[in-house]
Amino acid sequence: MLLIRFLLISICILYIIRSLVRYLLPVLFESVVNKAQQQQYQQQQPKRPEGAIKVDYIPQGKKSTVPDSEGEFVDYEEVK
C-alpha cells in the first residue's frame, strides 16, 4: 500500500512539473531572447546625437631627412 501511494504521488508530481515546464519554459526563453535582441539593438545605435559630424584625425607621417631632390642612397658592394 505504501509503495502504491508513493508511486501515485511521484507520478502526480512529475505530471505537474512537466505541465509547468511546458508552459513556463517558452515564456522564459522568449524573455531571454527579447533581452538579447534589445542589447544587440542598443549596441548598433550610434552613441552620438543625430547630425553630429565626426572627423578622424590622420597625423602626417615623418618626413625623410633626405630631400627628394637628392634621391635615395643604395648600399652596394664592389665586385672584383
SULBELJO-V319187 format. One record per backbone hydrogen bond with DSSP energy under -1.0 kcal/mol. NH is the residue of the N-H (numbers start at 1). CO is the residue of the C=O. Records with the same first field share a line. If there is no record, write none. Layout:
NH->CO ; CO
This chain:
5->1
6->2
7->3
8->4
9->5
10->6
11->7
12->8
13->9
14->10
15->11
16->12
17->13
18->14
19->15
20->16
21->17
22->18
23->19
24->20
25->21
28->24
29->25
30->26
31->27
32->28
33->29
34->30
35->31
36->32
37->33
38->34
39->35
40->36
41->37
42->38
43->39
44->40
52->49
70->67
